[in-house]
Amino acid sequence: MQGRIIGQVKRVNGPVLIVKDITDAAMMELVHVGEGQIVGEIVKLSGTTATVQVYEDATGIAPGDNVYGSGMSLSCQLGPGLIGNIYDGIQRPLEELRKLSGDFIGKGISASAVSEEKLWHFVPQAKTGDTVSAGCVIGYVDETSRVRHKIMVPSSYKGEGVLLSVADEGDYTVTSAIATVEQNGSSQDLTMVQYHPIRVPRPIRERLGLDIPLITGLRVIDSLFPLAKGGTVAIPGGFGTGKTMTQHSIAQWCDADIIVYIGCGERGNEMTDVLREFPHLIDPRTGKSLMERTILIANTSNMPVSAREASIYTGITMAEYYRDMGYDVAIMADSTSRWAEALRELSGRMEEMPAEEGFPAYLATRIAQFYERAGHVKTLGGEEGSVSVIGAVSPPGGDFSEPVTQHTRRFVRCFWGLDRALASARHYPAISWLDSYSEYVGEVKSWWDEKSQGKWSKNRARIMELLQKETRLQQIVKLVGSDALPDSQNFILEVCTLFKNAFLQQNAFDEIDRYCSPEKQIAMMNIILSYYDAGSEAISKGVPMVKIRRLSVVQDISRMRFNVSNDKIEDIDKLELKLHRSLAQLGGLYEE
């Protein structure tokens, strides 16, 4: 459907158009170009000239083509049916586009983000006469077996109104009026669908503290570099270091209610793997498909570059929508480097002054705007929800000093640096314990200490100290060999090797090891430190380290990640008793 004509194309530069004779247009207004109705957005206004970036292939657009205004910003369509769907960067459902144009997306075609024909069983929660405002819940529909979709008053609604009517329980389409609200003598029908501009954060009542960890089941993350619900983290690493696989594992096993996976600028074959694998992944909490709590956005490297730039905003807007229902949402953005490259290309075509490495001067601002939309909040409707952002960064050549990685570090509070040497050694996840850090440790400390009777924070500090000592000792070993070190220092190397192999390393294909509960992580860390304490005491009493290393219980400890399931934590306690008895028999003084 064509809107009003606001100007004509003057110049075409790839996805960037110069439009002349602008008569009535607004900044960031959604427009359609030519008779093919190609979607675009006004990004610059100067007198009677505007710059438009289009989100589709611009081939065929010519000077003189009409530009049609819409009177609205590029927005997300929000309502039941988002879960389990696969969208492009501007929220067009790819499966519906395939039905309309085949395997290749045709120009100017569009489809509703949610089905307008499907019937949803609506259950009212509010009643006639209730006073409502933005964010208030009118009722709900069960979107999937585990996602109860709350139908809310749109966030754009100003002030308070009174419900004149609410639909009875029954089956309705998303465009059916399910309530009528009156304000100042005028009435407005409410449907299950609402729209929100993708570049504008959804409003909230207040921000809350980030004191609950997002449990991922990966020990190196949860125990050493935890991420809080509502927090932000960057995963930088060169090609082949495991960024995508780490995000896949987190998506499957983390305790978020909703997953939004954004493939912005990734290779087509990687995105194909995601689209093929995710529907077959089983949610460990329900035994059903992971897609019952997942939204996928696919904007691969061969798709329009401007849509790639919009894709992360599309994803985070949908995440905020489910956050406003009281859900904990985790966003996987893979990768923000490709998104930044799209910014660089568009900036170059608009002839803006480049900054470092050709990126636009506003790169840092755009990165900040994205990550600042994460958080643990109290919503307008009084719910508590969170959006956690996990952004992969792909620095060229694994160089963490390049602009995207450096600017991202400024705005995230957690950093999981991937190490090529670990990846080459088949140590997964290849998260470096030397380059990584988390500023959430102090905030989630009380949660973990409550789980571990106060042991977690002390044990974590001790492990990190041992790993630092091991790094210094390895430098000495490279110079003079391990034989030059006393047993007490060689034992530090021994314990750290055990910790790396038995704790930090995980096998995503092993039924037991692929997910580790917080309780098992605490028990594993306890027994490794107990081994260090008891072994150090035995060495101080004259027991040779080689005898300690040959104890069968040490081999049992190294294999506990495969042999002890999450519901048999007591087996680790039995191992600890066996350890103490074995050391006592060697002449150590530590006995239970």
Protein Blocks (a to p, Z undefined) as FASTA:
>chain_A
ZZddfbdcfbdghjbccdehifbdcehiacdedjkopacddfbdehjaccdddfbdfehi
aghiacddehiacdddddehjgopacdfkopafklmmmmnojbdcehiacdfbdfkbccd
dddfbdehiacdehiafbdcdfblmlccdddddfklgcjdddfbdcdeddddfkbcfbdc
deehiacdddfbdcddfklccddfbdcddfbccdehiaklmmmmccdehiacdddddehi
lpmmmmmmmmmmmccfbdcdddehiafklmmmmmmmmmmpccfknopafklmcccddddf
kbcfklmmmmmmmmmmmmmmmmmnopacddddddfklmmmmmmmmmmmnopacdeehiaf
klmmmmmmmmmmgccdddfkopacddddddddddehhiakbmklmmmmmmpcbdcdddfk
lmmnopacfbdfklgccfklmmmmmmmmmmnnommmmmmmmmmmmmmmmmmmmmmmmmno
pklpcfklmmmmmmmmmmmmmmmpccfkbmklmpccfklmmmmmmmmmmmmmmmmmmmmn
opafklmmmpmklmmmmmmmmmpcfklmmmmmmmmmmmmmmmmmnopabdZZ
